Structures are given as structure tokens and as C-alpha cells.
Amino acid sequence: MKEKIVYWLTGSQTLYGDEVLAHVAQHSQEMADYVNASMPVTVKYLTTCKSSEEIVAAIRKVNEDDDCVGVIAWCHTFSPAKMWIKGLKLLTKPLCHFATQYNERLPYDTIDMDFMNENQSAHGDREFGYILARLRMDNKVIVGYYKDPEALRELAEWCKAAAGFAFSKNVKVCRFSDNMRNVAVTEGDKVEAHIGLGWEVDYYPVGELVDRIGEVTEEEVDRLMAEYAEKYIMDTDRVDVVREQARYEIAIDGFCRENGGYIGIVDHFGTLHGMNQLPGLAIQDLQSKGYGFGAEGDWKIAALGAVMQYMAGQEGTGLMEDYTYDLKDGLCLGAHMLEVSPQFAATKPKIQVHPLGIGGKSDPARLVFEGIAAPEAVAVSMIDMGDRLRLIVQKIELVKYPHKMPKLPVGGLMWKYRPNFKDGVAAWIYAGGAHHTVVSSKLTVQNMVDLGNMWGVEVVVIDEHTELETFKKELLWADRIWKSKL
């Protein structure tokens, strides 16, 4: 992600003269360099914008740079906003208005009109903010001193979302199955997702994957088995079953690369004609390498998982499913039949072979482990409301299993809902949240809110501040607002 660029544009004007403008450029470079050191992307000072023509030229450079994922705008002095109109109307990258200034404190003993004229961020912020509001731009505003850790944290979260937004535009999902019959929430408008989010979702018959599996060589399997031996504990003597999963992984990975760079995968346990096992270990290991996965035809989760994995640096992020409750302790056990990512493993995962009990296939190999604990994590769902997409983001706390579960041969997570068990579950249900989610211990609610705003989708947040009756009213109000946009 550090290869991606966020350009720093400073607002000023020619009124102040060359000496002041030289200070503006010097300060801008110094500030951008300082900020860059703590960002997940590369922040580069681009220019000081002093006229409409300069702004248009800068925005065109921003738009044309494929490595650029966003813009930070800062007003050092007073920057008349009418000159920003043409450029801002051309901008195709996310915009963050950083309301900061070069000096943290005022020089009370020496402050004079020269200092006031040169340092007018408070003045410039309001002029710039007005034109953003007038243009109805969905920009981000961050307030604080540029060296303040909290302001830098907010800016880093926004940069991560901007990088995810850019990545999203090129996400391709390979579907080896349609949705599970009669299941509603995994359905969705793939054309609208392509238009609004950039997600390209394509179907391939599972027979094409079966053919690719038949082309995998023993040497390729040997190499991947050696990789498994380094990463996991071989806890089975049924090595032939594990080798078959290795064939699946090699075939899926090769198929996705050779057919246009798919980074999301969808299968379904009911549509595996020609395969002996449901891909378990294969899908788990592919998720550890950055692939998004959607079970039972859930392409939205596959795409969302790929984007969130990229934003999280392929750590602590992957497919999850609310499976069953501990109502006494207010906990949820999350898992899936096989496909939970080893990014969630608290200790080195074990490769085991067990019957699946569903799908009518032979016993599959899978990774078995207990999940990590994390005081703050997010569970995220994308659903199609018919007239718009809704991104539901819930803050959760990942906890250790309170008891061992020796007869449950899966990878799993245990969590507590925010704001509490009853209201957290009820709010999720009221919002229409799916049973498939992407959980991340590395991303924050704000990351996902920023990303959702960049996408232009409805964002619903469930956290410690959620009050259920107010939440229900907000859903009703949002429904009326979004319908009015049609």
C-alpha cells in the first residue's frame, strides 16, 4: 500500500507575494514529509494552488496518476474558492480536507499582521469548506495539528480507505456456482455493483475448474505440500486427502490468474460436480494469501473480503458467519463449514480430515484452530436493499473460547456484540444484516465508514453508542432519504 500516493495540495493565492508563497511551499513540503512518515500510503506535496488554471492542472495530474488514490487539501492562507470550482468538478479521487496549520500555538508575544496574513488556515478552511458544501462533495474533514497523534491516526484511517476504494475498482470475482437455492440475502444486483463499486463478477462452470485440477502436476503438489508443512501442523495420516486439497488450491489460483486476475472466489457445496471434496484447506490457504471468499454463491462477501484484506495488509481479516449463540454469557460462535481463514488463528493451525456431513462429498481436509482475541474488531456485511446497497458495520470484541470444543473440527472465532448482546443482535437483524460477514481485527469502524462514503452507499453503524429505538428510527429515515434520490 505504501506504493500508492496521496497528493498534498495547498491552497493560497498570488495576493501575498513571492516571499510568503515561498514560505507556504516550504511549510507544505515540511508538513507533507512529516505526515508521510506515519501513513500507510505515500503522501507527496504536489503544489501550491494559486489560480483556477493551476488547480485544474493539478487535478488532471492527480486523476491521470494510476498510483494516486486520493488528495489531501490544506489551506495555508486564504484561497478564494471560486477558483477551485473547475478543478474540483474534474476530481475523480477521494478528497480529505485537512483543517490544520503549520504552527500549533500562536506566538502571543510577537504576533502581528504579517503573521496573520501568512497564517490564515482558519480563514481559508471556511472558504474552502463552503465550496465543497456547495458542490455537494462527499469529502472527509479532519481537524487537528498535523503532528498530533490523533489527527494522524484519523488521516491514516482515511488513507487506508482511499487505497481500498482504488483497489475496489479492479476487484474481479470468479464464481464457480450460483447462489444457494432459496437463499435471499446473498443475492444482489451484480451490474449495479460493477457500476458503483467497480466489482466485476463472472461465472465459470465448475467443469472448467475440474479440467484445470486434472492438469496439476505432482511436482506442483509437492511444492505446496512443503509450504503447508512450514505453515501448519500436519495432524492426519490421510495425506492423499491433503494432497487433493493442494491440487484444488493450485488449480483455483492458476485459473484465477490465467483468466484475468480474479481476486475473489465463490463456490457452493451443492455444485461441485466432478470434485471429490468441498475445497476447505484450499480456500483457507488462498484467503491467507489475499483472496476474498464467498460461500454458497455469496459474491458480495468475496469482493468485500478481497477489499478489506487489502486494506488490512492480509492480517486478521476474512470470511465469517454468525453460527450459534451462548445465550448465558452473551457470546456468538462464528465459523463456517470449512473455510475460515488462518489469519484468525491464535496458534499454529492443524491440518485435519473429518467428515463434513453436508454436500454428499468425501471427507475434506481443513485447518482447525481457535481464533484470536482482540478488544476491538468489526463485522461487516453488504446487502442489496433493492434501491441501493447497504454496508452494515458492527463493532465487536473477539474473545478466547471460554471452554474447549474438542469435537468441533473447524477454525472459529468467538465474540461479544456492541453495544450489548441483545441490542447488538437486534440492531443487526433490524438492519437486514446477512449471516455471511467479513470480520477484521485490523480495520476500524471509521475505516469502513470512510470506504462506504467513498462508494456512495448507505452505511449503517452498530457500536457502543447504538440505542435501539433511535436506531430503528434512523433506518426508517434513511429509507425515506434514499428513496427520494431515485
Secondary structure, DSSP 8 states (H G I E B T S, - for coil): -TTSEEEEEEE--GGGHHHHHHHHHHHHHHHHHHHHTT-SSEEEEEEEE-SHHHHHHHHHHHHH-TTEEEEEEEESS---GGGGHHHHHH--S-EEEEE--S-SS--TTT--HHHHHH--HHHHHHHHHHHHHHTT---EEEES-TT-HHHHHHHHHHHHHHHHHHHHTT-EEEESS---TT--TT---HHHHHHHH--EEEE--HHHHHHHHHT--HHHHHHHHHHHHHHSEE--S-HHHHHHHHHHHHHHHHHHHHTT---EEE--TT--TT-SS--SHHHHHHHHTT-EEEGGG-HHHHHHHHHHHHHTTSSSEEEEEEEEEETTTTEEEE--SS---GGGBSS--EEEE---SSSS----EEEEEEB--EEEEEEEEEEE-SSSEEEEEEEEEEE--SS--TT--SEEEEEEESS-HHHHHHHHHHTT--SEEEEESS--HHHHHHHHHHHT-EEEEESTT--HHHHHHHHHHHHHHHHHT-
